[in-house]
Amino acid sequence: MTTKLSNQDIYDRIYAAISERRLLPGTKLSEERLAQAFHASRTRVREVLLRLGQELIVEAHPNRGAFVASPTQEDLRHVFAVRRALERAIAAELADRFGGQPIVPLRGHLDEEARARARADRAALARLTGEFHVRLAETTGNRLFSDSLRRLVALTGLVIAQYDAQASSACPDHEHTDIVQAIEAGDPKRAERLMLAHLEHVEQGIKPPEQPSNEINFERIFGVEGAAAPAAKARARRRSAR
């Protein structure tokens, strides 16, 4: 017997697949196929896709349907501008509140990241490194922080998938641990500084695809480089003789 999924269950599963990069940017999200997969009505699936669209994770195109969002370079700048504003505040608040005591859930999460690195599980590591920032926000107890970070982390994952960036270069191994240590030490300034440096490293690690050169090499395209070379040399000799 198939368990009936709620709208929240469907949302959570689509969201997870996108944030974990199992559904890549530009993927068409067919209402009919999703309804079949979730054993739900198209109306319910449409409601979930509308919610994801409001969070900018899904894009709706007239007469074409819904697609996983394909963020632009401008979107990348906007996402990290907001993340810096929010996450520096989160790190400082946690250091003020929890200084002098271990934060067990965060330590447990760091252990999970370490295990994923040890077994070279890139999919799990991509998920866990994003979830770390959501866990920090959840620890504040402020739902506006945690809801906002969930959206921003999902958008960050889409940007990484869009540009095929290497998660290992974007997220150095020790930086999450350093942030937690600063929070547990009750040093809000250091926690804030480390968070800003970490987000800068993540943003710098996301490289947009190289733009094609405006200089078109027709000889290479048409396979006539060898034939063109003598003529090019002759032109060069004439120029040097002038």
ChimeraX commands (.cxc) that place a marker at each C-alpha (Angstrom):
marker #1 position 0.00,0.00,0.00 radius 0.5
marker #1 position 1.42,3.40,-1.01 radius 0.5
marker #1 position 1.69,5.97,1.78 radius 0.5
marker #1 position -0.15,9.17,0.93 radius 0.5
marker #1 position 2.22,12.12,0.93 radius 0.5
marker #1 position 1.22,15.55,2.15 radius 0.5
marker #1 position 2.01,18.71,0.18 radius 0.5
marker #1 position 4.82,19.35,2.67 radius 0.5
marker #1 position 6.25,15.87,2.00 radius 0.5
marker #1 position 6.22,16.54,-1.74 radius 0.5
marker #1 position 7.81,19.95,-1.22 radius 0.5
marker #1 position 10.52,18.49,1.02 radius 0.5
marker #1 position 11.40,15.78,-1.51 radius 0.5
marker #1 position 11.61,18.12,-4.48 radius 0.5
marker #1 position 13.53,20.68,-2.42 radius 0.5
marker #1 position 16.02,18.03,-1.24 radius 0.5
marker #1 position 16.55,16.72,-4.76 radius 0.5
marker #1 position 17.30,20.26,-5.98 radius 0.5
marker #1 position 19.54,21.28,-3.07 radius 0.5
marker #1 position 21.47,17.99,-3.32 radius 0.5
marker #1 position 21.86,18.55,-7.09 radius 0.5
marker #1 position 19.95,15.42,-8.08 radius 0.5
marker #1 position 17.69,17.73,-10.06 radius 0.5
marker #1 position 19.93,20.09,-12.01 radius 0.5
marker #1 position 19.26,23.64,-13.26 radius 0.5
marker #1 position 17.01,23.71,-16.30 radius 0.5
marker #1 position 15.36,20.35,-15.55 radius 0.5
marker #1 position 11.70,20.37,-16.61 radius 0.5
marker #1 position 9.34,19.56,-13.75 radius 0.5
marker #1 position 6.38,17.99,-15.49 radius 0.5
marker #1 position 3.24,18.23,-13.37 radius 0.5
marker #1 position 1.91,15.01,-14.86 radius 0.5
marker #1 position 5.07,13.00,-14.24 radius 0.5
marker #1 position 5.49,14.38,-10.71 radius 0.5
marker #1 position 1.85,13.61,-9.95 radius 0.5
marker #1 position 2.43,10.01,-11.07 radius 0.5
marker #1 position 5.64,9.71,-9.06 radius 0.5
marker #1 position 4.05,11.04,-5.86 radius 0.5
marker #1 position 0.62,9.42,-6.41 radius 0.5
marker #1 position -0.91,12.86,-6.01 radius 0.5
marker #1 position -3.17,15.10,-8.06 radius 0.5
marker #1 position -1.72,17.61,-10.51 radius 0.5
marker #1 position -3.45,20.34,-8.50 radius 0.5
marker #1 position -1.42,19.47,-5.41 radius 0.5
marker #1 position 1.80,19.24,-7.41 radius 0.5
marker #1 position 1.03,22.64,-8.95 radius 0.5
marker #1 position 0.60,24.13,-5.47 radius 0.5
marker #1 position 4.02,22.81,-4.45 radius 0.5
marker #1 position 5.67,24.12,-7.62 radius 0.5
marker #1 position 4.06,27.52,-7.02 radius 0.5
marker #1 position 5.57,27.61,-3.53 radius 0.5
marker #1 position 9.00,26.67,-4.88 radius 0.5
marker #1 position 8.58,29.37,-7.52 radius 0.5
marker #1 position 7.88,31.98,-4.84 radius 0.5
marker #1 position 11.17,30.94,-3.25 radius 0.5
marker #1 position 12.97,31.39,-6.62 radius 0.5
marker #1 position 14.03,27.75,-6.67 radius 0.5
marker #1 position 11.71,26.92,-9.58 radius 0.5
marker #1 position 10.97,29.06,-12.65 radius 0.5
marker #1 position 7.64,29.02,-14.48 radius 0.5
marker #1 position 7.72,29.68,-18.23 radius 0.5
marker #1 position 4.44,30.48,-20.03 radius 0.5
marker #1 position 3.27,27.66,-22.29 radius 0.5
marker #1 position 6.31,25.57,-21.34 radius 0.5
marker #1 position 5.82,24.66,-17.68 radius 0.5
marker #1 position 8.01,24.67,-14.59 radius 0.5
marker #1 position 11.78,24.19,-14.56 radius 0.5
marker #1 position 14.48,24.04,-11.91 radius 0.5
marker #1 position 15.87,27.57,-11.75 radius 0.5
marker #1 position 19.03,28.45,-13.69 radius 0.5
marker #1 position 20.64,31.29,-11.70 radius 0.5
marker #1 position 22.68,33.98,-13.45 radius 0.5
marker #1 position 25.91,35.64,-12.31 radius 0.5
marker #1 position 23.83,38.57,-11.07 radius 0.5
marker #1 position 21.74,36.12,-9.02 radius 0.5
marker #1 position 24.99,34.79,-7.55 radius 0.5
marker #1 position 26.01,38.26,-6.38 radius 0.5
marker #1 position 22.58,38.93,-4.90 radius 0.5
marker #1 position 22.47,35.60,-3.05 radius 0.5
marker #1 position 25.84,36.16,-1.39 radius 0.5
marker #1 position 25.08,39.78,-0.54 radius 0.5
marker #1 position 22.05,38.59,1.45 radius 0.5
marker #1 position 23.92,35.62,2.93 radius 0.5
marker #1 position 26.68,37.88,4.25 radius 0.5
marker #1 position 24.16,40.18,5.92 radius 0.5
marker #1 position 22.26,37.32,7.56 radius 0.5
marker #1 position 25.02,34.90,8.45 radius 0.5
marker #1 position 27.35,37.38,10.09 radius 0.5
marker #1 position 24.43,38.31,12.38 radius 0.5
marker #1 position 23.67,34.64,13.07 radius 0.5
marker #1 position 27.28,33.83,13.97 radius 0.5
marker #1 position 27.57,36.83,16.30 radius 0.5
marker #1 position 24.24,36.09,18.01 radius 0.5
marker #1 position 25.16,32.46,18.63 radius 0.5
marker #1 position 28.54,33.44,20.09 radius 0.5
marker #1 position 26.85,35.88,22.48 radius 0.5
marker #1 position 24.29,33.28,23.54 radius 0.5
marker #1 position 26.26,30.02,23.64 radius 0.5
marker #1 position 29.78,31.17,24.50 radius 0.5
marker #1 position 31.46,28.86,26.99 radius 0.5
marker #1 position 29.44,25.75,26.18 radius 0.5
marker #1 position 29.61,23.10,23.46 radius 0.5
marker #1 position 26.81,23.10,20.90 radius 0.5
marker #1 position 26.22,19.37,20.56 radius 0.5
marker #1 position 24.06,19.37,17.38 radius 0.5
marker #1 position 26.64,21.44,15.51 radius 0.5
marker #1 position 29.47,19.19,16.70 radius 0.5
marker #1 position 27.51,16.17,15.51 radius 0.5
marker #1 position 27.03,17.80,12.13 radius 0.5
marker #1 position 30.76,18.50,11.82 radius 0.5
marker #1 position 31.41,14.81,12.52 radius 0.5
marker #1 position 29.05,13.87,9.67 radius 0.5
marker #1 position 30.93,16.20,7.32 radius 0.5
marker #1 position 34.24,14.63,8.35 radius 0.5
marker #1 position 32.93,11.12,7.67 radius 0.5
marker #1 position 31.63,12.16,4.25 radius 0.5
marker #1 position 35.05,13.62,3.38 radius 0.5
marker #1 position 36.82,10.49,4.61 radius 0.5
marker #1 position 34.78,8.26,2.27 radius 0.5
marker #1 position 34.98,10.82,-0.59 radius 0.5
marker #1 position 31.18,11.00,-0.79 radius 0.5
marker #1 position 30.81,14.23,-2.76 radius 0.5
marker #1 position 27.00,14.06,-2.93 radius 0.5
marker #1 position 26.67,13.74,0.84 radius 0.5
marker #1 position 29.30,16.42,1.40 radius 0.5
marker #1 position 27.51,18.84,-0.93 radius 0.5
marker #1 position 24.33,18.32,1.09 radius 0.5
marker #1 position 26.00,18.52,4.49 radius 0.5
marker #1 position 28.08,21.63,3.83 radius 0.5
marker #1 position 24.93,23.46,2.77 radius 0.5
marker #1 position 22.96,22.12,5.73 radius 0.5
marker #1 position 25.62,23.41,8.14 radius 0.5
marker #1 position 24.53,26.98,7.50 radius 0.5
marker #1 position 20.87,26.06,7.96 radius 0.5
marker #1 position 21.75,24.32,11.26 radius 0.5
marker #1 position 23.40,27.51,12.50 radius 0.5
marker #1 position 20.29,29.49,11.64 radius 0.5
marker #1 position 18.02,26.91,13.31 radius 0.5
marker #1 position 20.12,27.08,16.48 radius 0.5
marker #1 position 19.10,30.74,16.94 radius 0.5
marker #1 position 15.47,29.64,17.30 radius 0.5
marker #1 position 14.49,32.39,14.84 radius 0.5
marker #1 position 12.33,30.86,12.11 radius 0.5
marker #1 position 12.87,33.83,9.80 radius 0.5
marker #1 position 16.61,33.14,9.91 radius 0.5
marker #1 position 16.22,29.42,9.25 radius 0.5
marker #1 position 13.59,29.75,6.50 radius 0.5
marker #1 position 15.67,32.40,4.73 radius 0.5
marker #1 position 18.85,30.34,4.94 radius 0.5
marker #1 position 17.12,27.25,3.54 radius 0.5
marker #1 position 16.14,29.21,0.44 radius 0.5
marker #1 position 19.54,30.84,0.06 radius 0.5
marker #1 position 21.41,27.56,0.50 radius 0.5
marker #1 position 19.20,25.93,-2.14 radius 0.5
marker #1 position 19.89,28.80,-4.53 radius 0.5
marker #1 position 23.62,28.52,-3.81 radius 0.5
marker #1 position 23.46,24.81,-4.68 radius 0.5
marker #1 position 21.76,25.66,-7.96 radius 0.5
marker #1 position 24.48,28.18,-8.81 radius 0.5
marker #1 position 27.17,25.58,-8.07 radius 0.5
marker #1 position 25.39,23.03,-10.24 radius 0.5
marker #1 position 24.89,25.62,-12.98 radius 0.5
marker #1 position 28.60,26.40,-13.13 radius 0.5
marker #1 position 29.81,22.89,-12.23 radius 0.5
marker #1 position 32.03,24.28,-9.49 radius 0.5
marker #1 position 34.08,21.94,-7.33 radius 0.5
marker #1 position 32.58,21.88,-3.85 radius 0.5
marker #1 position 35.95,21.00,-2.33 radius 0.5
marker #1 position 37.54,24.19,-3.64 radius 0.5
marker #1 position 34.55,26.29,-2.55 radius 0.5
marker #1 position 34.44,24.98,1.04 radius 0.5
marker #1 position 37.82,24.37,2.74 radius 0.5
marker #1 position 37.75,21.51,5.23 radius 0.5
marker #1 position 38.49,23.43,8.44 radius 0.5
marker #1 position 36.34,26.56,8.07 radius 0.5
marker #1 position 33.10,25.21,9.52 radius 0.5
marker #1 position 35.02,23.88,12.52 radius 0.5
marker #1 position 36.74,27.24,13.01 radius 0.5
marker #1 position 33.38,29.04,13.02 radius 0.5
marker #1 position 31.89,26.67,15.61 radius 0.5
marker #1 position 34.98,27.01,17.81 radius 0.5
marker #1 position 34.70,30.81,17.74 radius 0.5
marker #1 position 31.00,30.59,18.65 radius 0.5
marker #1 position 31.67,28.19,21.52 radius 0.5
marker #1 position 34.49,30.45,22.73 radius 0.5
marker #1 position 32.00,33.31,23.01 radius 0.5
marker #1 position 33.90,35.51,20.55 radius 0.5
marker #1 position 31.25,37.19,18.35 radius 0.5
marker #1 position 33.73,39.37,16.45 radius 0.5
marker #1 position 35.88,36.40,15.48 radius 0.5
marker #1 position 32.83,34.28,14.62 radius 0.5
marker #1 position 31.51,37.07,12.40 radius 0.5
marker #1 position 34.90,37.58,10.74 radius 0.5
marker #1 position 35.35,33.87,10.08 radius 0.5
marker #1 position 31.86,33.59,8.63 radius 0.5
marker #1 position 32.44,36.48,6.22 radius 0.5
marker #1 position 35.79,35.01,5.13 radius 0.5
marker #1 position 34.15,31.60,4.63 radius 0.5
marker #1 position 31.34,32.99,2.48 radius 0.5
marker #1 position 33.90,34.89,0.41 radius 0.5
marker #1 position 35.80,31.63,-0.19 radius 0.5
marker #1 position 32.58,29.84,-1.18 radius 0.5
marker #1 position 31.63,32.60,-3.61 radius 0.5
marker #1 position 35.13,32.73,-5.12 radius 0.5
marker #1 position 35.06,28.96,-5.58 radius 0.5
marker #1 position 32.03,29.19,-7.84 radius 0.5
marker #1 position 33.45,29.86,-11.28 radius 0.5
marker #1 position 31.16,30.84,-14.15 radius 0.5
marker #1 position 31.77,29.07,-17.46 radius 0.5
marker #1 position 34.43,30.66,-19.61 radius 0.5
marker #1 position 33.08,33.01,-22.24 radius 0.5
marker #1 position 33.91,32.03,-25.80 radius 0.5
marker #1 position 36.61,34.08,-27.44 radius 0.5
marker #1 position 35.51,36.75,-29.91 radius 0.5
marker #1 position 38.49,35.78,-32.09 radius 0.5
marker #1 position 37.29,32.95,-34.32 radius 0.5
marker #1 position 39.97,30.69,-35.79 radius 0.5
marker #1 position 38.40,29.66,-39.10 radius 0.5
marker #1 position 41.53,27.71,-40.09 radius 0.5
marker #1 position 41.15,25.46,-37.05 radius 0.5
marker #1 position 37.38,25.15,-37.49 radius 0.5
marker #1 position 37.68,24.05,-41.12 radius 0.5
marker #1 position 40.83,21.98,-40.65 radius 0.5
marker #1 position 43.01,24.06,-42.96 radius 0.5
marker #1 position 45.62,25.29,-40.49 radius 0.5
marker #1 position 48.49,23.64,-42.39 radius 0.5
marker #1 position 47.43,25.10,-45.72 radius 0.5
marker #1 position 46.96,28.56,-44.29 radius 0.5
marker #1 position 50.32,28.67,-42.55 radius 0.5
marker #1 position 52.53,29.43,-45.65 radius 0.5
marker #1 position 50.25,32.29,-46.66 radius 0.5
marker #1 position 50.33,33.71,-43.15 radius 0.5
marker #1 position 54.14,33.50,-43.09 radius 0.5
marker #1 position 54.35,35.24,-46.46 radius 0.5
marker #1 position 52.17,38.10,-45.18 radius 0.5
marker #1 position 54.35,38.41,-42.09 radius 0.5
marker #1 position 57.52,38.60,-44.29 radius 0.5
marker #1 position 55.98,41.33,-46.43 radius 0.5
marker #1 position 55.04,43.36,-43.36 radius 0.5
marker #1 position 58.54,43.10,-41.91 radius 0.5
marker #1 position 60.10,44.17,-45.25 radius 0.5
marker #1 position 58.17,47.46,-45.32 radius 0.5
marker link #1:1,2 radius 0.2
marker link #1:2,3 radius 0.2
marker link #1:3,4 radius 0.2
marker link #1:4,5 radius 0.2
marker link #1:5,6 radius 0.2
marker link #1:6,7 radius 0.2
marker link #1:7,8 radius 0.2
marker link #1:8,9 radius 0.2
marker link #1:9,10 radius 0.2
marker link #1:10,11 radius 0.2
marker link #1:11,12 radius 0.2
marker link #1:12,13 radius 0.2
marker link #1:13,14 radius 0.2
marker link #1:14,15 radius 0.2
marker link #1:15,16 radius 0.2
marker link #1:16,17 radius 0.2
marker link #1:17,18 radius 0.2
marker link #1:18,19 radius 0.2
marker link #1:19,20 radius 0.2
marker link #1:20,21 radius 0.2
marker link #1:21,22 radius 0.2
marker link #1:22,23 radius 0.2
marker link #1:23,24 radius 0.2
marker link #1:24,25 radius 0.2
marker link #1:25,26 radius 0.2
marker link #1:26,27 radius 0.2
marker link #1:27,28 radius 0.2
marker link #1:28,29 radius 0.2
marker link #1:29,30 radius 0.2
marker link #1:30,31 radius 0.2
marker link #1:31,32 radius 0.2
marker link #1:32,33 radius 0.2
marker link #1:33,34 radius 0.2
marker link #1:34,35 radius 0.2
marker link #1:35,36 radius 0.2
marker link #1:36,37 radius 0.2
marker link #1:37,38 radius 0.2
marker link #1:38,39 radius 0.2
marker link #1:39,40 radius 0.2
marker link #1:40,41 radius 0.2
marker link #1:41,42 radius 0.2
marker link #1:42,43 radius 0.2
marker link #1:43,44 radius 0.2
marker link #1:44,45 radius 0.2
marker link #1:45,46 radius 0.2
marker link #1:46,47 radius 0.2
marker link #1:47,48 radius 0.2
marker link #1:48,49 radius 0.2
marker link #1:49,50 radius 0.2
marker link #1:50,51 radius 0.2
marker link #1:51,52 radius 0.2
marker link #1:52,53 radius 0.2
marker link #1:53,54 radius 0.2
marker link #1:54,55 radius 0.2
marker link #1:55,56 radius 0.2
marker link #1:56,57 radius 0.2
marker link #1:57,58 radius 0.2
marker link #1:58,59 radius 0.2
marker link #1:59,60 radius 0.2
marker link #1:60,61 radius 0.2
marker link #1:61,62 radius 0.2
marker link #1:62,63 radius 0.2
marker link #1:63,64 radius 0.2
marker link #1:64,65 radius 0.2
marker link #1:65,66 radius 0.2
marker link #1:66,67 radius 0.2
marker link #1:67,68 radius 0.2
marker link #1:68,69 radius 0.2
marker link #1:69,70 radius 0.2
marker link #1:70,71 radius 0.2
marker link #1:71,72 radius 0.2
marker link #1:72,73 radius 0.2
marker link #1:73,74 radius 0.2
marker link #1:74,75 radius 0.2
marker link #1:75,76 radius 0.2
marker link #1:76,77 radius 0.2
marker link #1:77,78 radius 0.2
marker link #1:78,79 radius 0.2
marker link #1:79,80 radius 0.2
marker link #1:80,81 radius 0.2
marker link #1:81,82 radius 0.2
marker link #1:82,83 radius 0.2
marker link #1:83,84 radius 0.2
marker link #1:84,85 radius 0.2
marker link #1:85,86 radius 0.2
marker link #1:86,87 radius 0.2
marker link #1:87,88 radius 0.2
marker link #1:88,89 radius 0.2
marker link #1:89,90 radius 0.2
marker link #1:90,91 radius 0.2
marker link #1:91,92 radius 0.2
marker link #1:92,93 radius 0.2
marker link #1:93,94 radius 0.2
marker link #1:94,95 radius 0.2
marker link #1:95,96 radius 0.2
marker link #1:96,97 radius 0.2
marker link #1:97,98 radius 0.2
marker link #1:98,99 radius 0.2
marker link #1:99,100 radius 0.2
marker link #1:100,101 radius 0.2
marker link #1:101,102 radius 0.2
marker link #1:102,103 radius 0.2
marker link #1:103,104 radius 0.2
marker link #1:104,105 radius 0.2
marker link #1:105,106 radius 0.2
marker link #1:106,107 radius 0.2
marker link #1:107,108 radius 0.2
marker link #1:108,109 radius 0.2
marker link #1:109,110 radius 0.2
marker link #1:110,111 radius 0.2
marker link #1:111,112 radius 0.2
marker link #1:112,113 radius 0.2
marker link #1:113,114 radius 0.2
marker link #1:114,115 radius 0.2
marker link #1:115,116 radius 0.2
marker link #1:116,117 radius 0.2
marker link #1:117,118 radius 0.2
marker link #1:118,119 radius 0.2
marker link #1:119,120 radius 0.2
marker link #1:120,121 radius 0.2
marker link #1:121,122 radius 0.2
marker link #1:122,123 radius 0.2
marker link #1:123,124 radius 0.2
marker link #1:124,125 radius 0.2
marker link #1:125,126 radius 0.2
marker link #1:126,127 radius 0.2
marker link #1:127,128 radius 0.2
marker link #1:128,129 radius 0.2
marker link #1:129,130 radius 0.2
marker link #1:130,131 radius 0.2
marker link #1:131,132 radius 0.2
marker link #1:132,133 radius 0.2
marker link #1:133,134 radius 0.2
marker link #1:134,135 radius 0.2
marker link #1:135,136 radius 0.2
marker link #1:136,137 radius 0.2
marker link #1:137,138 radius 0.2
marker link #1:138,139 radius 0.2
marker link #1:139,140 radius 0.2
marker link #1:140,141 radius 0.2
marker link #1:141,142 radius 0.2
marker link #1:142,143 radius 0.2
marker link #1:143,144 radius 0.2
marker link #1:144,145 radius 0.2
marker link #1:145,146 radius 0.2
marker link #1:146,147 radius 0.2
marker link #1:147,148 radius 0.2
marker link #1:148,149 radius 0.2
marker link #1:149,150 radius 0.2
marker link #1:150,151 radius 0.2
marker link #1:151,152 radius 0.2
marker link #1:152,153 radius 0.2
marker link #1:153,154 radius 0.2
marker link #1:154,155 radius 0.2
marker link #1:155,156 radius 0.2
marker link #1:156,157 radius 0.2
marker link #1:157,158 radius 0.2
marker link #1:158,159 radius 0.2
marker link #1:159,160 radius 0.2
marker link #1:160,161 radius 0.2
marker link #1:161,162 radius 0.2
marker link #1:162,163 radius 0.2
marker link #1:163,164 radius 0.2
marker link #1:164,165 radius 0.2
marker link #1:165,166 radius 0.2
marker link #1:166,167 radius 0.2
marker link #1:167,168 radius 0.2
marker link #1:168,169 radius 0.2
marker link #1:169,170 radius 0.2
marker link #1:170,171 radius 0.2
marker link #1:171,172 radius 0.2
marker link #1:172,173 radius 0.2
marker link #1:173,174 radius 0.2
marker link #1:174,175 radius 0.2
marker link #1:175,176 radius 0.2
marker link #1:176,177 radius 0.2
marker link #1:177,178 radius 0.2
marker link #1:178,179 radius 0.2
marker link #1:179,180 radius 0.2
marker link #1:180,181 radius 0.2
marker link #1:181,182 radius 0.2
marker link #1:182,183 radius 0.2
marker link #1:183,184 radius 0.2
marker link #1:184,185 radius 0.2
marker link #1:185,186 radius 0.2
marker link #1:186,187 radius 0.2
marker link #1:187,188 radius 0.2
marker link #1:188,189 radius 0.2
marker link #1:189,190 radius 0.2
marker link #1:190,191 radius 0.2
marker link #1:191,192 radius 0.2
marker link #1:192,193 radius 0.2
marker link #1:193,194 radius 0.2
marker link #1:194,195 radius 0.2
marker link #1:195,196 radius 0.2
marker link #1:196,197 radius 0.2
marker link #1:197,198 radius 0.2
marker link #1:198,199 radius 0.2
marker link #1:199,200 radius 0.2
marker link #1:200,201 radius 0.2
marker link #1:201,202 radius 0.2
marker link #1:202,203 radius 0.2
marker link #1:203,204 radius 0.2
marker link #1:204,205 radius 0.2
marker link #1:205,206 radius 0.2
marker link #1:206,207 radius 0.2
marker link #1:207,208 radius 0.2
marker link #1:208,209 radius 0.2
marker link #1:209,210 radius 0.2
marker link #1:210,211 radius 0.2
marker link #1:211,212 radius 0.2
marker link #1:212,213 radius 0.2
marker link #1:213,214 radius 0.2
marker link #1:214,215 radius 0.2
marker link #1:215,216 radius 0.2
marker link #1:216,217 radius 0.2
marker link #1:217,218 radius 0.2
marker link #1:218,219 radius 0.2
marker link #1:219,220 radius 0.2
marker link #1:220,221 radius 0.2
marker link #1:221,222 radius 0.2
marker link #1:222,223 radius 0.2
marker link #1:223,224 radius 0.2
marker link #1:224,225 radius 0.2
marker link #1:225,226 radius 0.2
marker link #1:226,227 radius 0.2
marker link #1:227,228 radius 0.2
marker link #1:228,229 radius 0.2
marker link #1:229,230 radius 0.2
marker link #1:230,231 radius 0.2
marker link #1:231,232 radius 0.2
marker link #1:232,233 radius 0.2
marker link #1:233,234 radius 0.2
marker link #1:234,235 radius 0.2
marker link #1:235,236 radius 0.2
marker link #1:236,237 radius 0.2
marker link #1:237,238 radius 0.2
marker link #1:238,239 radius 0.2
marker link #1:239,240 radius 0.2
marker link #1:240,241 radius 0.2
marker link #1:241,242 radius 0.2
view
